[in-house]
């Protein structure tokens, strides 16, 4: 996870956006955009789920943690969910996530939820382009890099603590163990 | 050959050129080369057409020779060919669910313009699948028996044809129609292009067959109000609106109509589009099926005016009720009838809900509703029809025969301000109406068209034939219709248009203007879409599963489309589509069972903490709580595989097949993994 910044071969940063699209409406709309040969930004990586209700908040947090600059969730319009009300469950989680990521220091605009029906290929094009623009304005998020910085800080701190405790003569071995990305963030 | 536990994962990866559809924007060789470097990948190939027989054969051979136990194909949308490649995987001897598809056509090559970026995206998406498949498990398709009965919604020509086709093959059909009689728009037409045979002459035998077929339950004046369940087992609630006549007792003698206290018909007749009159008790039209009268509570004297809060009408009993006297021993009239909800169970549904004609009030410059001599084409059909309000005499509202008639094409079609689409039938029916006007009168007929569109078998020949009958064909869109300032008394109108072939502005005085109105989705289509869980195109037509390869299927399994509810079409195409929809329904029914995606969820009992978070989330009440073990249990038969509970489980103890947490996390990791520079 050392090099998670998304650079094009010419070295420029370009955002990476992970999208979770429901099978019935938004994924189909993205297919329609394709069939209609609409052109939009290539920064999006779509992961198909059966329903926006399947979007576990952990998926969103994990995507950010692994280097996504933005996350887009697409579901059926209210009242149109193939599974009756999965999109409402998604909406609740989305609102919680918006607050949560803000607390984590991630701009809430990096997460977006859109209702896109199977007929709205044009909306896929528009939303993806808007999202890419928004994230470009916000710049790279690059959490994996931040993890490394924090790990270094933690190691330095742990070293410092160990040093002062050995000076005091009573070290607690557990606390002295340096925290790594594996133990801290997975 | 099944994968044994601990056997190393051996992935075969295939990237499709799709001719040039993918290869022109994605460097498929670079993708294959990159994937070959990824862990577990044994074979990485690119091929012109993966979905072709040689392409599928390649997968099967590799599974056998290279001992593959996972297959990934990067090609078009899984909604198109996932099934095909699962089949190839299975034919190669693997469980079909060891397959994963990567969409690099609809989601990549067709929507991007930078070849380098599109190639990198394809690599990222491919990597996600390569990281995902090691977690795949062998699954089994669940087979659910299918109910052989079928529901058909809408009894125009499409619904009628589908119903007869199914019923003749011995299937039980429930045909639901909103109006009091079946027949739809076709029953209103006079003659049909290109054969010029009378619409009713070809339709009424089919209507009669529907009315008497032992396998068809015909529910007219009824609407579907609720749909539950899934393919093979839909539970449908149909509301039978009260017609205040007991269907089983009415013989269709119309004595009640003859003896109504209203001696003369007084109320606008919907079937004749208000051009004719009817009584409060009436027969929808002469050849109506079922041949049963109906009472209009809005105007019948035996009802109080206004509705009760529940939408029903109160009987005032203030009328002499001569109709009841006339009905006599038949006792078919029942003023206290209420709407009845009937629940039926069917395995498949055919939607044939038809269209609505464009309302020309939306194009005020044509003067419809302002000048009495402006008609819609459908109104003219009724005027010309021998059973219409004027008994087939072509006279205007003032009783005079028109001397000059203008037919305005593309009203509410091919217009940025109203509807953009071509309604497909208007040019042809306008030519037909022009022919009929010439047949009925000595009038001069002007057809104002944008383009003359007459595709289809025998249609161009029809155009050439009627065009020689002495009508004027003017290439130009009508801009304005206004009263003749020199002749205000007669109601004569001036039609103004630019003849684009001669570059002249024409101002043609005419007696009658006929607006060739386009076809639109029905206003209730949006409600029906919700009810039946369908999708609509942006215009509002029901969306077919694939415009070419699945034109009568929908995204909801077991529901098929027939006729104009899917888009404008003529009668031959509606009938053909109805037959196709019936055949699709058959192929489901005669198989005897439906295969369900094994994407259901299950609870890992040892991990479940018994918190019950998941239970209220399930819209299908598939999750229950076992009080003895204090664990949640998912009923697999009820689970539809949305995964909402999986996302909510705080202990991660619910697993959704095909969409396991670990599979999704691997995908996330895959799409974000660094790519080679």
HADDOCK unambig.tbl for C-alpha pairs under 7 A between the chains (distance, minus, plus):
assign (segid A and resid 3 and name CA) (segid B and resid 674 and name CA) 6.56 0.50 0.50
assign (segid A and resid 4 and name CA) (segid B and resid 673 and name CA) 6.82 0.50 0.50
assign (segid A and resid 4 and name CA) (segid B and resid 674 and name CA) 5.76 0.50 0.50
assign (segid A and resid 9 and name CA) (segid B and resid 677 and name CA) 5.12 0.50 0.50
assign (segid A and resid 30 and name CA) (segid B and resid 107 and name CA) 6.58 0.50 0.50
assign (segid A and resid 31 and name CA) (segid B and resid 77 and name CA) 6.94 0.50 0.50
assign (segid A and resid 31 and name CA) (segid B and resid 106 and name CA) 5.02 0.50 0.50
assign (segid A and resid 31 and name CA) (segid B and resid 107 and name CA) 6.45 0.50 0.50
assign (segid A and resid 34 and name CA) (segid B and resid 106 and name CA) 4.09 0.50 0.50
assign (segid A and resid 34 and name CA) (segid B and resid 107 and name CA) 6.07 0.50 0.50
assign (segid A and resid 34 and name CA) (segid B and resid 110 and name CA) 5.19 0.50 0.50
assign (segid A and resid 34 and name CA) (segid B and resid 111 and name CA) 5.48 0.50 0.50
assign (segid A and resid 35 and name CA) (segid B and resid 106 and name CA) 6.22 0.50 0.50
assign (segid A and resid 37 and name CA) (segid B and resid 110 and name CA) 5.38 0.50 0.50
assign (segid A and resid 37 and name CA) (segid B and resid 111 and name CA) 5.62 0.50 0.50
assign (segid A and resid 38 and name CA) (segid B and resid 111 and name CA) 5.49 0.50 0.50
assign (segid A and resid 39 and name CA) (segid B and resid 111 and name CA) 4.40 0.50 0.50
assign (segid A and resid 39 and name CA) (segid B and resid 112 and name CA) 5.46 0.50 0.50
assign (segid A and resid 40 and name CA) (segid B and resid 111 and name CA) 5.93 0.50 0.50
assign (segid A and resid 40 and name CA) (segid B and resid 112 and name CA) 6.05 0.50 0.50
assign (segid A and resid 41 and name CA) (segid B and resid 112 and name CA) 6.73 0.50 0.50
assign (segid A and resid 42 and name CA) (segid B and resid 112 and name CA) 6.07 0.50 0.50
assign (segid A and resid 42 and name CA) (segid B and resid 117 and name CA) 6.56 0.50 0.50
assign (segid A and resid 42 and name CA) (segid B and resid 118 and name CA) 6.55 0.50 0.50
assign (segid A and resid 45 and name CA) (segid B and resid 125 and name CA) 6.88 0.50 0.50
assign (segid A and resid 45 and name CA) (segid B and resid 671 and name CA) 6.52 0.50 0.50
assign (segid A and resid 50 and name CA) (segid B and resid 642 and name CA) 5.56 0.50 0.50
assign (segid A and resid 51 and name CA) (segid B and resid 642 and name CA) 5.32 0.50 0.50
assign (segid A and resid 51 and name CA) (segid B and resid 643 and name CA) 6.95 0.50 0.50
assign (segid A and resid 53 and name CA) (segid B and resid 642 and name CA) 6.85 0.50 0.50
assign (segid A and resid 53 and name CA) (segid B and resid 643 and name CA) 6.48 0.50 0.50
assign (segid A and resid 53 and name CA) (segid B and resid 644 and name CA) 4.46 0.50 0.50
assign (segid A and resid 54 and name CA) (segid B and resid 642 and name CA) 6.45 0.50 0.50
assign (segid A and resid 54 and name CA) (segid B and resid 643 and name CA) 4.61 0.50 0.50
assign (segid A and resid 54 and name CA) (segid B and resid 644 and name CA) 4.68 0.50 0.50
assign (segid A and resid 54 and name CA) (segid B and resid 646 and name CA) 6.73 0.50 0.50
assign (segid A and resid 54 and name CA) (segid B and resid 647 and name CA) 5.26 0.50 0.50
assign (segid A and resid 55 and name CA) (segid B and resid 647 and name CA) 6.08 0.50 0.50
assign (segid A and resid 56 and name CA) (segid B and resid 647 and name CA) 4.24 0.50 0.50
assign (segid A and resid 56 and name CA) (segid B and resid 648 and name CA) 6.88 0.50 0.50
assign (segid A and resid 59 and name CA) (segid B and resid 665 and name CA) 6.80 0.50 0.50
assign (segid A and resid 63 and name CA) (segid B and resid 668 and name CA) 6.02 0.50 0.50
assign (segid A and resid 66 and name CA) (segid B and resid 669 and name CA) 6.58 0.50 0.50
assign (segid A and resid 66 and name CA) (segid B and resid 672 and name CA) 6.57 0.50 0.50
assign (segid A and resid 67 and name CA) (segid B and resid 672 and name CA) 6.34 0.50 0.50
assign (segid A and resid 68 and name CA) (segid B and resid 672 and name CA) 6.71 0.50 0.50
assign (segid A and resid 80 and name CA) (segid B and resid 530 and name CA) 6.27 0.50 0.50
assign (segid A and resid 82 and name CA) (segid B and resid 533 and name CA) 6.63 0.50 0.50
assign (segid A and resid 83 and name CA) (segid B and resid 642 and name CA) 6.32 0.50 0.50
assign (segid A and resid 84 and name CA) (segid B and resid 619 and name CA) 6.54 0.50 0.50
assign (segid A and resid 85 and name CA) (segid B and resid 619 and name CA) 6.90 0.50 0.50
assign (segid A and resid 86 and name CA) (segid B and resid 644 and name CA) 6.13 0.50 0.50
assign (segid A and resid 118 and name CA) (segid B and resid 535 and name CA) 6.42 0.50 0.50
assign (segid A and resid 119 and name CA) (segid B and resid 536 and name CA) 6.31 0.50 0.50
assign (segid A and resid 119 and name CA) (segid B and resid 537 and name CA) 4.86 0.50 0.50
assign (segid A and resid 119 and name CA) (segid B and resid 538 and name CA) 5.56 0.50 0.50
assign (segid A and resid 120 and name CA) (segid B and resid 538 and name CA) 6.86 0.50 0.50
